[in-house]
C-alpha cells in the first residue's frame, strides 16, 4: 500500500537514557500546544508509560512505533494517524541507535530507524555536564554516523553557566551542528520514578504544574521557531497492508485503575477501529467485569503495590470467576499475576489472587525480566488461534514460584533463546478459557491462527 506524505515531524532522542529527553518532549508538546499548534506525539519502542504523559501534554493520544515488533505496514499506518496535526514529535527510547542484536519485523527497534523511515530529523538532547567543546565531537558523531539519517541539531542540557554555554556553542559551530536550545543545570523539571520507570501520569500529583514548568523551561531556553522550521517528512514507501490484532470480543471488559493500566494505546485503538466497545472497570474498587461483555482483559500494571486491596476485593474475584466460566479472560504481566493463585509482595507476604490460574509469583526477591518476546500460540487465546505468531515485550521484577498449568505459547527472546515465561491457560467447565502471558502484546505476525474466534 502506498501512503501519502507524512506530517512534518521531529525525533526527540539522546545518546543514552537519563539525559532529559522526556522533559524536552513534554515541554515542547506543552509549549507548542500553548501556541495553538496541534502536535501529534509518538513513542519509539515498547513503552506504555510515556504515551500517557504525551496525552496529558498534547491533548492527543500517543502511539508506539517499533521496528522490531511491528511490520512496516503497521508502523506506516500508525504514523499516518498524525495526518490532521500541524506537527509530529516522536520521543525516542534509550540511545538514538540502540536496539537489539538481531532484526525483527522491520529492524532492530532503534529510534534512528524510525527517524530515517519517516524522514523526521533528529533533535538530540545532549548532557554537556563535565565537558565543553568536546561535546561537539559527540554531536557530530551522532549526526554523521549514518548518512541517510536526517539530523536537525542539538539541545544542550545541564549547562553550568553562560561561559560554559559559549564554549560549547563555539565547538558546535566549528562542527557544523545547530544548537536549538540550552537548558540550565539548575531549575530543571523532574518527574517522579519507581521501579518500572516513571510514575504513571494519572498518579502524578500536580501534573498540570509539572507540564506548565516544563513548557516554561523549554519555551524559555529553546528556539521554538527554529525547532518547528527543522521539521520534515517523507512519502512512505510501499508496505504490505497491516493486519491488526483482532479484538478479544466485541464488548471488552477492560480492567483500568492504578493496579492495571499498562496497555499499548495502539492496541485499544485497533480494537475500536474494528468495532469493539471498551467497558472499563476497577478491581481496586471491587468492581467485576460488566456482565454484558463477551471478553475480559486485565492489563499489566502494579498489582504488587496493591496486592492487599486485590486480595480483599471479594466482589471482583467472585464476579470475575463467574464471568470466566463461560467467556474468555486474558491477563498480561500484572494482569496474569492477578489471575493466578497468589502473589508474594516485597515484604514477603503472600496475598490471595483470583485463583483462575495456578501461577504463583513473588516480588520478595526481585529479578528483572526485560526484553522483546516472540511467541507462537500453543493454545487459543481471545481472538487468536493456535499457531498465531505474536510480538511483544516483557518488563517486570517478579519471580515465578509455580506455573503449573499448560503453557500458552512457545516464547523466545529477540535473539531466539527460549524463555521460561511461556504464559499458561486453563479451560473452564462452562466453556470459558483463562489465558495469561508475561509479555505485553504489540503485534501479530505470520499467517497461522488468523480466524480463531474469541
N, C-alpha and C positions, 0 to 999 in steps of 0.2 A: 504494500500500500504506500502511496506517495502522499506525504503530509505537507501542508503549506509552510511558509516561512514562520518560524517561531517568533514569539515576542522577544524583543531585545532584553538581554539579561546579563548577569554577572555571577561568577562563582566566588563566594567568600571562603577563603581557605587559609592555610597556615603551614609552616614547616612541621609542626607537631601539635599534639593535643596540649591543652593547658595554656595556650598563648593568648586567649581572649577573643577568639573569633565569634563565639556565641554572643558576647556583648556587642561586638561590632555588627553582627547580623541583626540583633534585636533593636539596637539603636538606629540603624539605617531604616529598618521597617517602620519603626515608630516615627522617626523624623520625616521620612518621605510621606507617610500617611498624613502627618500634620500639614504637609504642603498640599494635600488634596490628591496625591497620586494613588492609583490602585496598583499595589505591588503584590505579585504572586510569589509566595515562598515555596521552596522545595528543600528537601534534605537529602544529601548524598549519603547512601549507605543505610544500614539496618538500625534505625533509631526511632523509638516511639515516644520519647520524652520531648526532644527538641521541637517536633512539629506542633505540640500543644502550646509551647511558648511562641512559636511563629504565628499561630492563630490569634493569640492574645495581643500580639504586637501589630499585626496587619489587618485583622478582621477577616482573613480569608483562610480557608483550610489549606494546610501544607501537606504535600505528598512526597513519598520517598522515591528516589531514583537510584537503582542499584544494578550495576553492570554484571556482578557475579550472579545474583539470584534471578534477575529479570531478563527475559528475552528482549531483543531490540524493539520489537513491536510494542511491548508493554511500556518500555521506557519512553518511546515516542508518543504513545497515547497519553501517558501522564503529563509529559512536557507540554503537550498541546492544550492541556487544561487551563493554561495561563493566557489563552487567546484573547480574553477581554480585558487583560491588565495593561497598564501603561509600562510596566517594567517587571522583570523577573529577578529575584535574588535567590540563589541556591546556597545553602550552607554545607560546606564540606565536612568530612569526618577524618579524624586523625591527621596525618600529614598529607599534603597535596597528592603525592604519588603513591601513598601507602595502599596496599591491598594484600591479597593472599598470593601464594606462590603459583598456583595453577589456575588458569582462566576458567570461568564458569560459563554462564549463558551468553554474555556479551563482553566479558573482560574479567579483570581481577578484583573489581569492586572499588577502584580508586576514584577520587574526586576529579583528578586530571582527565580520566576517560570521559566523564560526564561533560566537563567543560569543553573538551575537544569535539565530542559528538554533537553538542548543542550549539557550539560556536559562542559560548558565553565566556568572555575574558575573565581571567583570574585577578581578584584583588587579594593580595597576600598580606595577612596580618603578621607582622614581624616583631617579635620581642627583642628589643635592642638593649636591654639592660646588660651592663658589663662590656659593651663594645661601642665603637664609633664608626669610622669609615669602613671597618671590616664588615659591617652589616651589608654593605653594597655587594660584596663578593657572594654572600648568601643569596641575596635577592637576584643577582644576575644569574647565578646557577639555576635557580628555580625558573627564571624567565626563559632561559635558553636550552635547558636540558632536552626538551622535545620541541623541535622546530614547528610542529603543527599545533602546539598548544597556544591558544590566544591568551595574551597577558596584558593586563591593564596597568598595574602598578602596585604600590605597597602602602599600607597604613602602618605607621610606626607605633609600637605600644611600649609603655613603661619608660618614657623619655624622662631623664632626670632633671634637665634644665634647658633654658634657651641655648646655651653654648653647646650642650650635648646635641640638641636638635640640629643646630647649624652645621656641626661637624658631619653628622650623618647625611644631611641633605647634600653637602658638598660631595661626599663619596657617591651618593646615588646619582647626582648629576653627571659625574665623570663616567659612571657605568651605564648611563642612558636609561635609568629607571625613574619613572614618575612617582613622586611622593604625593599621595592623595589625602594624607592626614597624619597627625602626630598626637598621640594621647599621653597625657602626663602620668608619671609614676604614681603620684598621689591623687586621690579623688576618683579612682576607677570604681566602677559599679561591680558588685559581687553578687552571685546567685548562690543560694544555699544548696548543699550537696549531701547525698547519702551514698550507700554502698553501690548502687547501680548507676550513679551519676547524679544529675540534678534532681532536687526535689520536684515533684510534679507541679505543673503550672497551676492546677486548681488547688493545690495545697500550699502554694507560696503566698505567705502573708504580704500584704501591701504590694501586690503585683502592679497596680496602677502607678504607684510611686516609683517602683523599680524601672518600669518602662519609661516613665517621664524622665527619670535621672539618666537613663541610657540615651534617650533622644537628645537631651541637653548636652551630654558628653560628646556624642558623635557629631551632632549638629554644630557644636561649638568648636570642635577641633579637626573636623574633616571638611574637605571641599566637596560639598554635595553636588554642586553643578558639574564639577569635573568627573565625579563618580557616575552621575547619570549619563553624561556625554560619552563615557567609555563603554557603555553597554552595547552589546552587539548580539547577533544570532545568525544562524544559517538555515537553509532549507534542509529538512531532514531527508536522509536517503530512503530508498525503498526498504520496507521491512515486512516480514510476514505478519498477517493480522494477529492481534493479541487474543488469546483465549483466556478470559478471566476465570478466576476461581468461582465456581458456581456457589450460590448461597446454600447454606445447610438446610434451609427451609424457606418458605415464602413469608412466614411470620416468625421472626427470630427473637427469642428472649435473650437479651444480652446483659450479663452482669456488668454493672458500672458503678463503681464507688472508689474510695481511696485504696481498697484492697485489690480491686480488679479493674484495671484501666489501660493495660498495655496491649493495645490492638492497633495495627497499622491503619492510618486513615484511608489509604487507598483500598484496603480490603472492604471496609464498610461502604465506601463509595461504589465499588464494583458490585456489591450485593444490591445496593439500592438501584443502580442503573439496570439491573436485571429484574427489577420489580419487587424486591423483597422489602418488607416492613420491619424496622428495628423497634423492639419493645424493651427499653431499659428497665432493670430492676436492681435493687441494692441488697445483697446478702447481709451487709453490716447493719442495715435497718430491719433485718429479719424478714425480708420480702422473698417470696417464692417466685419462680418464673410464671409469667402470665399464662393462664390455662388455655388461652386462645392460640398460643404459639404452637408451631409444629416442629420446632427445634430449639435447643438451648445451647448457648456458647458462653463459657467462662474464660475471659482473657487472663493474661498474667497480671502481675502487679506486686503487691507487698503483703501476701497473706501472713507471712511470718511476723509482721508488725501488728497484726490484728487477729492472731490465732485464737485468743481468748474469746473475742466477740463472735468469731465464726463458730466456735465450739458451742457457744451459748445460744446461737440462733436456731432454736428448735423449729420455728415456722419455716425458715429457709430450708433446713435439712429435710424435714418431712415433706414439704411441697416439692422439693427437687427429686426426692426418691419416688414420689407418686408420678411426677412428670416422666421420669426416666423409664418407668415400667413399660410405656407404650411409644415413646418418642426418643429421638437421638439427642444425646447430650455430649458435648465435647469441651475439654479444658486444655488450655495452653499454659505450660510452665506453672505459674502460681495457681492458675485455674485447675490444672492437672493435680497439683498437690492437694488442693481443697477437695477434689473428688475422691481422694484416697482415704485410707483408714486412719492415719494420724500424721501429725506434723510436730516435730520437736523444735521449740524455739531456741533462741540464742542462750537462754538461761538453763537449757536442758530440760524444760518442762514439756511433756507431751500433751498435745491437745487433740481431742477427737475431731475428725473431719467428717465429710459426708458419708464415707464408707461405701460408695458405689464402685470403687476400685480398691485393690489391695495395696497400692503403693504406699510406702511409709518413707517420709523424708525428714531430714534433720538439718538445722542451722547451728547446732551446738558446736560442731567442728566445721567451720566454713571451708569450702573448697570451691574455687571459681571454675565455672564451666562457661566458656566463651568461644564463639566461632560460628561460621556458616555451617549449615547442615543440608545434605542431600538425603532424600528419603524416597523409598518405594513402598507403597502400602501393601501390607500382607493381609489386611482385612479392610472392609469398607469403613469409611467414616462419613459423617454427614455431607452429602453432595458429591462424594468422591468414591471411586470403586477400587477394587483390588488391582494392583499393578500401576496405579497412577503415580507418576513422578512428581515430587514436590521439592521446593526450595524454601529454606527458612533460616532462622538464626537463633542461637541459644545463648542466654546470658543469665546466670543465676549462681548462687553460692550454696545451694542445698546439696547434701549428700544423700544418696539413695540407701536406705536401710533394707528395703524389700521392694520387689517389683514382681509379685507372684503371678499376675495374670498373663495371658498370651500376648506376645509382642505385637504392636500395631504396625510397625514398619521396620524395614531394613534401613538403618541410618548410618551415614558416614560423614566425616568432616570434609572440608574443602580440598584436602589432599587425598581423599579416598580411603582414609583409615576408618575402620568400623568404630562406632562409639556404643557404649552400653545403654545409653539413654534412648531406648527404642520406642518409648511410649507403650501403652497397653490398651486392651479393650476387654469388655465383658458384655455378653448377650444377656438381656433381662428376660424373665419368664413371660412377660406380656408382649414381647416382640421388640422392645426398645433396645438400643445399644448405647453403651457408655464408652467413650474413647478419650484418650489424652496423650499429649506429646510434651516433651520438654522444650521443643523448638517452637518459635512463633512463625506461623505460615506467612510467606511473602508471595509466592507464585507457584503455579503448577506448570509442568513441562511434560513433553512426551505425549504419546497418543493413547496409552492404555488407561482404562478406568474412567473414560470420559463420560459415560452415560449412566453412571450409577445414580439411583435415586437416594433421597435422604433416608 
